[in-house]
């Protein structure tokens, strides 16, 4: 083993435990606020709204009759930005006052939809012509993870992405990597090439010596099997490090 380092609505069942208000019609001031927020979103799009207001919109369905602005603020304060809120582990979300099952469900659903959308832009497409979309996908999936994960993007002879799998997860600065397992999967899916991807929860994508040494071991093993290791991407919070671009592959 080696390591890389560093009241119910149809969709959401049950309301979350915010301060109890009288059962009945939504207060007019809340209804008006929600109406105005929705109108601003539809008229101006997401760029016309700060992250916490987008988060409010997302929470409307999960908390139908209460003011969700304080909850949105608490979530943003705790997790930093909208992406951090959506990517936060359910256990961490539940520790925030006002967060219950339906709020967690709404946030996880938003994350799943976003991931499916960006993934659809890269699957079965040549990575060279869709490189920016591929980087967007890697950041969406991995940039806000609280522990290290390893993914492998498997490519066919035309360098089209045919399979994307998570093959390891670890701690905040360590993830076990099994080169034999990676190479076995490459043969099983019929890959001719692959891209190794892992994240640094610290936010700094600079590779460690362990990252560099392990990449070379995987490259040598892949070469023996006539599989090309195109790149190793390390994903940080706001940028990535490419072994290929930096001359390490």
N, C-alpha and C positions, 0 to 999 in steps of 0.2 A: 504494500500500500504506500502511496505517495500522497502529497498534498499540494494544493495551491494555497497561498496565504493572503494574508492581509485580513275608534270604532273601525272594524276591519274594512280594508279596501280589498278589491279583487286580487291585487298583486301582493300586498304585504299584510300578513295576518297578524292582527293585534297591534295596539299602539304601544309606544315605548314609555317608560316610567318618568315622564316629565311631571312637573307640578300639576295636580289634578284641577281641572276646571269643570264647571257644571256641564252635565251631559246635554247635548242638544245641538242647535245650529251653531256653526262657526261664527264667533264674534265678528261684527261688521268691519271693525278696523283691521282684523287679520285677513278677512276675505278681500278687502280693498287692497291691502298690502300685497297679497299674493297675486291679485289680478294685475296690479301695476308692474310687479316683477316679471310676470310672464309676458306682459305686453312689451316691456323693454327688451327682453330676450328675443322675442319674435321679430321685433322691429329692427333692433340693432345687432343681434347676434351675440355670441359669447364674448367678442372683443370689447363690447360696450359695457361689460360687467366685470367687477372684481371677482376673484376666486370665491370669497366667502358668500357672495350672492348666488353664484352658480351652485355652490353647495346647499344653500337654502332651497333653491329650486329642486334639487335632488332629494332633499329631505321632506318636501311637502307631502309626498305620497305615503311616507313612512310614519309621519306624525301629522295627522290630518287636521286637528283642531287646536293646535297650540303654536305659540310663537317659537320658531326654530332658529331665529337669528342668534340668540345667546348660545345655543348648542353648536351652531356653525362656527361661531367665534372660538368656543372652547376647543373644538376639534382642530381648527387652524392653528391656534396657539400651541397645542400639544404636538401636532405632527408637521408643522411648518408650512405646508402648502397643500393645494388640492390633490396633487398626485400622491403626496405623503399620506393624506387622510384615506384615500381610496386604497392605497397599498398596505395600510396598517393591518397587522394581524388582528383577528377577531378578539382575542383575549385582551389586547391592549385597548381596543375600541370600547369593550365592555367596562373598562375602568373609568371611562369618562361619564360624568353625571349626565343623565338623560339618554344614554345610549342603551338600547335594548335590541332584541332579536331583529325587529323589522328595520331598524336603522342599519345594523350590520348587513342585513340582506340587501338593502338598497345600495350600500356602498360597494359590496362585493359584486353585485350585479353590474353596476356601472363599470367596475374594473374589468369584468369578464367581457362585456360588450366592447369596450375600448380595445382590449387585447385581440378579440376576434377580428375587429375591423382592420387593425394594422397588420395582423398576420395574413389576412386575405390578400394584402397588397404584395406579399413576398412569396407565398407558396406557389410552386410550379412556375416560377419566373427566374430568369437568369439573374444571378446576384450582381453581375457587373452592371447591368442596365437598371437595377433597382437597389443600388447600394445605399442610397439615402433612406429609402423605405426600410431596408434591412436594419440599419442603425436605429431608426425610429422604433422598430419592433423590439430590438434588444433593450433599448432604454425603457420602453413601456413595461416590459416583462421583468427587468432585473434591476433597474437603477435605484429603486426604493426598497429593495429587500433588506431585512435587518440582519441576515446571516448570508454567508457566501453560498452561491449556487453555481453549478457547472452545467452548461447546456452544450449540445453539439448539433450543429446544423449540417445535415448530410446532403450532398449534391450529386446529381447524375453526371453523365459524360458531357452534357451541354452546360454544366454549371447551373442547373436549375435546382432550386431547393425542393427536395422530395420528402424530407423528414426532419423534424425538430424535436429533440428529446432532452429532458432534464436527466442527467446521469449522476448527479451528486449534490448533496447539500451538507453544510457543516455548521461552523460557528461564525462569530463576527470577523475572524481573521484566519480561518483555516477551513478547508474542505477536502475530504479524502477523494483522491482521483485514482482510478484503476485503468491504466492504459490498455490492458488486455480486454476489459469490458468495452471500452470505447471502440477498439479495433474490431472486436467481435460483432458489435452492433453495425459497424460500417459494412462488414461483409454480409450480415443478415439482410440489410435493407438494399443491398446492391449499390452502395455508394462508390463513386469514383473519386470523390473529393469531400473535404469537410472543413468546417470552420469551428474552432473551439471558442466558447464564450464563457466568461465568468465575471462576477461582480465583486467590487470592493465596497462593502458597507460604509467604510470610512469616507467615501466620496472621492478619494484620490486614486486614479486608475494606474498609477505608476507601478510597473511590475516589480516583484521581489526577485531575489536570486532563485528562490524555489519555483516561482512562476516560469522563469527563463529555463531552468534546468528541466522541469517537467515538460515544457513545450518541446524541447529538443528531443526528449525521449519519445514523446508521442510522434513527432515528425519522423524519427528514424524507424519506428515500428510501422508507421503508415507506409513509408517508402518501400519497406520490405514486402508489403502486400499490394504494391502498385496503387495505393490510395494517396492522393495529394492533400497535404495540410495547407490550405490556402492562407489561413490567417488565424491568429489568436487575438480576440478582442477582450479587453478588460473594460467593464462598464463602471464608470463612476456616476456621481449624482448629476453632473452637468456636462460631462465630456467622456470620451472613450480613448483608449490607447490601443493602437493597431500594431501588432508585431511586424506585419508586412510593411506598413508605412515607415516604421522606425528602423528597418533594415535587420530585424532579428529573425526573419524568415526569408 
